[in-house]
Amino acid sequence: MPKKLLIIEDDDAIRDILTYALRGEGYSVFSAGTGKGGLRLLEQAEPDLLLLDAMLPDADGFDICKEVSTKYSVPILMLTARTDTLDKIVGLELGADDYMTKPFELREVAARIKALLRRKEKADNRLANRRVELAPGLELDKHGYAVYRHGQEIKLKPKEFELLLLFHEYPGRVFSREEIVDHVWEMDYEGDIRTVDVHVQRIRKKLDMALIDTVFGVGYRLGARGAV
């Protein structure tokens, strides 16, 4: 599957030559001459990389850069005719991953794109290795103490996270409240073991799913939909 590139550039000649050259490099290329058209294509095509002109007829490229970097994880290569160092700094601070001034060599553009895609792939691989699947669409980031549902982070308190991690490490096992306290709160915990019930209820509410099953008279276990 070829990588998808999106070009948002109002200069027809530059847009056409970039499209032709990058398709020759084996990429699937989409392009738009306006900011609004580019943002529509961004949602539809879900590109692997965005080439973004800093000056567009209907929008400020820097504003688009900020919006895209806030909502998406796609790498951004800014293109501009201005050589002002301040513009470059602003672009990078707003979320651009690289910056090129016009005129540019097509070979250098291709090389920058390859470098950005390699960097993104390495970052994705590192992230994938950190995360474990607890249920379809639900992932635990063991190093970041975070939970993600369909890519969106769900805020959990540390003990809530540790309780979920315990169930992940022992799929199918039923834990009594006392065992959960020993594992998650450790032996020196002197509070009410019913705090386990409170934490399970909070987790269910935050995840909006009955991931943890209650085994009446015994305790809790990871539900069938959470077994991986």
Sine and cosine of phi, psi and omega as CSV:
sin_phi,cos_phi,sin_psi,cos_psi,sin_omega,cos_omega
0.00,0.00,0.89,-0.46,-0.01,-1.00
-0.93,0.38,0.52,-0.85,0.07,-1.00
-0.93,0.37,0.57,-0.82,-0.03,-1.00
-0.98,-0.22,0.75,-0.66,0.03,-1.00
-0.89,-0.45,0.61,-0.79,0.10,-1.00
-0.88,-0.48,0.80,-0.60,0.04,-1.00
-0.95,-0.32,0.84,-0.54,0.13,-0.99
-0.92,-0.40,0.98,-0.20,-0.13,-0.99
-0.50,-0.87,0.80,-0.61,-0.07,-1.00
-1.00,0.10,-0.29,0.96,0.03,-1.00
-0.98,0.18,0.93,-0.38,-0.08,-1.00
-0.85,0.53,-0.68,0.73,-0.06,-1.00
-0.90,0.43,-0.71,0.70,0.00,-1.00
-0.91,0.41,-0.68,0.74,-0.01,-1.00
-0.88,0.47,-0.67,0.74,-0.03,-1.00
-0.93,0.38,-0.68,0.73,-0.04,-1.00
-0.94,0.34,-0.57,0.82,0.07,-1.00
-0.91,0.41,-0.68,0.73,0.00,-1.00
-0.87,0.49,-0.72,0.69,-0.03,-1.00
-0.90,0.44,-0.73,0.68,-0.06,-1.00
-0.92,0.40,-0.66,0.75,-0.06,-1.00
-0.97,0.25,-0.50,0.87,0.13,-0.99
-0.92,0.40,-0.55,0.83,0.08,-1.00
-0.91,0.41,-0.37,0.93,0.06,-1.00
-1.00,0.08,-0.03,1.00,0.05,-1.00
0.99,-0.15,0.13,0.99,0.00,-1.00
-1.00,0.04,0.43,-0.90,0.19,-0.98
-1.00,-0.04,0.87,-0.49,-0.19,-0.98
-0.90,-0.44,0.75,-0.66,0.12,-0.99
-0.89,-0.46,0.49,-0.87,-0.03,-1.00
-0.54,-0.84,0.42,-0.91,0.04,-1.00
-0.53,-0.85,0.50,-0.86,-0.02,-1.00
-0.99,-0.16,-0.04,1.00,0.00,-1.00
-0.73,-0.68,0.32,-0.95,0.04,-1.00
-0.91,0.41,-0.70,0.71,-0.01,-1.00
-0.89,0.46,-0.70,0.72,0.02,-1.00
-0.90,0.43,-0.61,0.79,0.01,-1.00
-0.91,0.41,-0.65,0.76,0.00,-1.00
-0.92,0.39,-0.57,0.82,0.07,-1.00
-0.90,0.44,-0.69,0.72,0.02,-1.00
-0.91,0.42,-0.55,0.83,0.01,-1.00
-0.86,0.51,-0.69,0.73,0.01,-1.00
-0.95,0.33,-0.61,0.79,-0.07,-1.00
-0.97,0.23,-0.72,0.70,-0.14,-0.99
-1.00,0.05,-0.42,0.91,-0.06,-1.00
0.76,0.65,0.90,0.44,-0.09,-1.00
-0.94,0.34,0.33,-0.95,0.05,-1.00
-1.00,0.07,-0.30,0.95,0.00,-1.00
-0.38,-0.92,0.55,-0.83,0.00,-1.00
-0.88,-0.48,0.80,-0.60,0.18,-0.98
-0.98,-0.18,0.88,-0.48,-0.19,-0.98
-0.81,-0.58,0.84,-0.54,0.08,-1.00
-0.96,0.27,0.67,-0.74,-0.04,-1.00
-0.96,0.28,-0.42,0.91,-0.04,-1.00
-0.84,-0.54,0.93,-0.38,-0.03,-1.00
-0.86,-0.51,0.40,-0.92,-0.08,-1.00
-0.93,0.38,-0.45,0.89,-0.09,-1.00
-0.89,-0.45,0.02,1.00,-0.06,-1.00
-0.32,-0.95,0.35,-0.94,0.10,-0.99
-1.00,0.05,0.83,-0.55,-0.02,-1.00
-0.85,0.52,-0.53,0.85,0.01,-1.00
-0.93,0.38,-0.59,0.81,0.06,-1.00
-0.91,0.41,-0.65,0.76,0.03,-1.00
-0.91,0.42,-0.65,0.76,0.02,-1.00
-0.85,0.53,-0.72,0.69,0.00,-1.00
-0.89,0.45,-0.69,0.72,-0.02,-1.00
-0.90,0.43,-0.71,0.70,-0.03,-1.00
-0.92,0.40,-0.69,0.72,-0.04,-1.00
-0.92,0.39,-0.42,0.91,0.04,-1.00
-0.97,0.23,-0.61,0.79,-0.12,-0.99
-0.99,-0.12,-0.44,0.90,-0.12,-0.99
-0.79,-0.61,0.27,-0.96,0.04,-1.00
-0.97,-0.26,0.25,0.97,-0.04,-1.00
-0.95,0.31,0.73,-0.68,0.07,-1.00
-0.90,0.44,0.56,-0.83,-0.04,-1.00
-0.84,-0.54,0.82,-0.57,0.12,-0.99
-0.95,-0.31,0.94,-0.34,-0.02,-1.00
-0.98,0.17,0.63,-0.77,0.05,-1.00
-0.84,-0.54,0.73,-0.69,0.00,-1.00
-0.45,-0.89,0.45,-0.89,0.06,-1.00
-1.00,0.05,-0.20,0.98,-0.05,-1.00
-1.00,-0.01,0.65,-0.76,-0.04,-1.00
-0.97,-0.23,0.14,0.99,-0.03,-1.00
-0.89,0.45,0.82,-0.58,0.00,-1.00
-0.86,0.50,-0.56,0.83,-0.01,-1.00
-0.87,0.48,-0.63,0.78,0.03,-1.00
-0.87,0.49,-0.66,0.75,0.00,-1.00
-0.89,0.45,-0.70,0.71,0.00,-1.00
-0.88,0.47,-0.70,0.71,0.00,-1.00
-0.88,0.48,-0.71,0.70,0.00,-1.00
-0.86,0.51,-0.71,0.71,-0.01,-1.00
-0.92,0.39,-0.61,0.79,0.02,-1.00
-0.93,0.36,-0.47,0.88,-0.01,-1.00
-1.00,0.09,-0.05,1.00,0.09,-1.00
0.85,-0.53,-0.05,1.00,0.05,-1.00
-0.92,0.40,0.58,-0.81,0.00,-1.00
-1.00,-0.09,-0.38,0.93,0.05,-1.00
-0.39,-0.92,0.19,-0.98,-0.17,-0.98
-0.51,-0.86,0.79,-0.61,0.03,-1.00
-0.76,-0.65,0.62,-0.78,0.04,-1.00
-0.98,-0.20,0.55,-0.83,0.05,-1.00
-1.00,0.07,0.54,-0.84,-0.11,0.99
-0.97,0.26,0.42,-0.91,-0.01,-1.00
-0.73,-0.69,0.34,-0.94,0.06,-1.00
-0.99,0.11,0.74,-0.67,-0.01,-1.00
-0.87,0.49,-0.56,0.83,0.03,-1.00
-0.91,0.42,-0.57,0.82,0.02,-1.00
-0.95,0.32,-0.63,0.78,0.06,-1.00
-0.85,0.52,-0.73,0.68,-0.01,-1.00
-0.88,0.47,-0.64,0.77,0.00,-1.00
-0.92,0.39,-0.65,0.76,0.03,-1.00
-0.90,0.43,-0.65,0.76,0.01,-1.00
-0.88,0.47,-0.72,0.70,0.01,-1.00
-0.87,0.49,-0.65,0.76,0.00,-1.00
-0.90,0.43,-0.69,0.73,0.00,-1.00
-0.91,0.41,-0.64,0.77,0.01,-1.00
-0.93,0.38,-0.60,0.80,0.06,-1.00
-0.90,0.44,-0.69,0.73,0.00,-1.00
-0.88,0.47,-0.68,0.73,0.01,-1.00
-0.90,0.43,-0.66,0.75,0.00,-1.00
-0.90,0.43,-0.66,0.75,0.03,-1.00
-0.90,0.43,-0.66,0.75,0.02,-1.00
-0.90,0.44,-0.66,0.75,0.02,-1.00
-0.90,0.43,-0.63,0.78,0.01,-1.00
-0.92,0.40,-0.66,0.75,0.04,-1.00
-0.89,0.46,-0.66,0.75,0.00,-1.00
-0.91,0.41,-0.66,0.75,-0.01,-1.00
-0.90,0.45,-0.60,0.80,0.00,-1.00
-0.94,0.33,-0.40,0.92,0.01,-1.00
-0.99,0.14,-0.41,0.91,-0.12,-0.99
-0.98,-0.19,0.58,-0.82,0.08,-1.00
-0.82,-0.57,0.57,-0.82,-0.02,-1.00
-1.00,0.07,0.83,-0.56,0.04,-1.00
-1.00,-0.08,-0.55,0.84,0.04,-1.00
-0.34,-0.94,0.27,-0.96,0.03,-1.00
-0.81,0.59,0.87,-0.50,0.00,-1.00
1.00,0.09,-0.03,1.00,-0.05,-1.00
-0.85,-0.52,0.85,-0.52,-0.06,-1.00
-0.82,-0.58,0.55,-0.83,0.11,-0.99
-0.95,-0.30,0.77,-0.64,0.14,-0.99
-0.99,-0.11,0.99,-0.17,-0.14,-0.99
-0.91,0.41,-0.52,0.85,-0.02,-1.00
-0.99,0.10,-0.56,0.83,-0.06,-1.00
-1.00,-0.04,0.00,1.00,-0.01,-1.00
0.80,0.60,0.71,0.70,-0.05,-1.00
-0.74,-0.67,0.44,-0.90,0.04,-1.00
-0.85,-0.53,0.70,-0.72,-0.02,-1.00
-0.82,-0.57,0.74,-0.67,0.10,-1.00
-0.90,-0.44,0.91,-0.42,-0.08,-1.00
0.79,0.62,0.66,0.75,0.07,-1.00
1.00,0.06,-0.19,0.98,-0.02,-1.00
-0.99,-0.16,0.77,-0.64,-0.04,-1.00
-0.94,0.33,0.69,-0.73,0.09,-1.00
-0.94,-0.35,0.83,-0.56,-0.08,-1.00
-0.97,0.25,0.89,-0.46,0.08,-1.00
-0.85,-0.52,0.51,-0.86,0.11,-0.99
-0.97,0.24,0.39,-0.92,-0.07,-1.00
-0.79,0.62,-0.70,0.71,-0.03,-1.00
-0.94,0.35,-0.54,0.84,0.08,-1.00
-0.90,0.44,-0.68,0.74,0.03,-1.00
-0.90,0.44,-0.72,0.70,-0.04,-1.00
-0.90,0.45,-0.54,0.84,0.06,-1.00
-0.91,0.40,-0.70,0.72,0.05,-1.00
-0.89,0.45,-0.65,0.76,0.00,-1.00
-0.90,0.45,-0.61,0.79,0.05,-1.00
-0.87,0.50,-0.73,0.69,0.01,-1.00
-0.90,0.44,-0.60,0.80,0.03,-1.00
-0.90,0.44,-0.65,0.76,-0.07,-1.00
-0.96,0.30,-0.34,0.94,0.01,-1.00
-0.76,-0.65,0.91,0.41,-0.06,-1.00
-0.89,0.46,0.72,-0.70,0.04,-1.00
1.00,0.06,-0.28,0.96,-0.02,-1.00
-0.98,0.18,0.66,-0.75,0.07,-1.00
-1.00,-0.04,0.80,-0.60,0.02,-1.00
-0.95,-0.30,0.73,-0.68,0.15,-0.99
-0.97,0.26,0.26,-0.97,0.04,-1.00
-0.86,0.50,-0.64,0.77,-0.01,-1.00
-0.89,0.46,-0.65,0.76,0.02,-1.00
-0.92,0.40,-0.64,0.77,0.02,-1.00
-0.89,0.45,-0.68,0.73,0.04,-1.00
-0.87,0.49,-0.68,0.74,0.00,-1.00
-0.88,0.47,-0.64,0.77,-0.04,-1.00
-0.98,0.21,-0.68,0.73,-0.15,-0.99
-1.00,-0.07,-0.68,0.73,-0.03,-1.00
-0.99,-0.12,-0.26,0.97,0.02,-1.00
0.96,0.26,0.16,-0.99,-0.22,-0.98
-0.91,0.41,-0.42,0.91,-0.08,-1.00
-0.99,0.11,0.13,0.99,0.00,-1.00
-0.95,0.32,0.78,-0.62,-0.05,-1.00
-0.90,-0.43,0.15,0.99,-0.02,-1.00
-1.00,0.09,-0.10,-0.99,0.00,-1.00
-0.97,0.24,0.78,-0.63,-0.02,-1.00
-0.92,0.40,-0.22,0.98,0.05,-1.00
-0.93,0.37,-0.14,0.99,0.10,-1.00
-0.87,0.49,-0.43,0.90,0.07,-1.00
-0.88,0.48,-0.69,0.73,0.01,-1.00
-0.87,0.50,-0.68,0.73,-0.01,-1.00
-0.88,0.47,-0.70,0.72,-0.02,-1.00
-0.92,0.40,-0.63,0.77,0.03,-1.00
-0.89,0.46,-0.67,0.74,0.02,-1.00
-0.89,0.46,-0.66,0.76,0.01,-1.00
-0.90,0.43,-0.67,0.74,0.00,-1.00
-0.88,0.47,-0.73,0.68,0.01,-1.00
-0.85,0.53,-0.66,0.75,-0.03,-1.00
-0.93,0.36,-0.69,0.73,-0.04,-1.00
-0.93,0.36,-0.62,0.79,-0.02,-1.00
-0.99,0.11,-0.27,0.96,-0.02,-1.00
0.83,0.55,0.66,0.75,0.02,-1.00
-0.36,-0.93,0.56,-0.83,0.00,-1.00
-0.99,0.10,0.93,0.38,-0.08,-1.00
-0.96,0.28,-0.56,0.83,-0.05,-1.00
-0.97,-0.23,0.84,-0.54,0.00,-1.00
-1.00,0.02,0.60,-0.80,0.14,-0.99
-1.00,-0.05,0.82,-0.57,0.10,-1.00
-0.97,-0.23,0.98,-0.20,-0.17,-0.99
-0.86,0.51,0.75,-0.66,0.00,-1.00
0.99,0.11,-0.08,1.00,-0.03,-1.00
-0.83,-0.56,-0.90,0.44,-0.04,-1.00
0.23,-0.97,-0.77,-0.64,-0.10,-1.00
-0.70,-0.71,0.41,-0.91,0.10,-0.99
-0.50,-0.87,0.27,-0.96,0.09,-1.00
-0.94,0.34,0.77,-0.63,-0.06,-1.00
-0.94,0.34,0.18,-0.98,-0.04,-1.00
-0.87,0.50,-0.59,0.81,-0.01,-1.00
-0.95,0.30,-0.23,0.97,0.04,-1.00
-0.98,-0.18,-0.07,1.00,0.02,-1.00
-0.98,0.20,0.79,-0.61,-0.05,-1.00
-0.91,-0.41,0.00,0.00,0.00,0.00
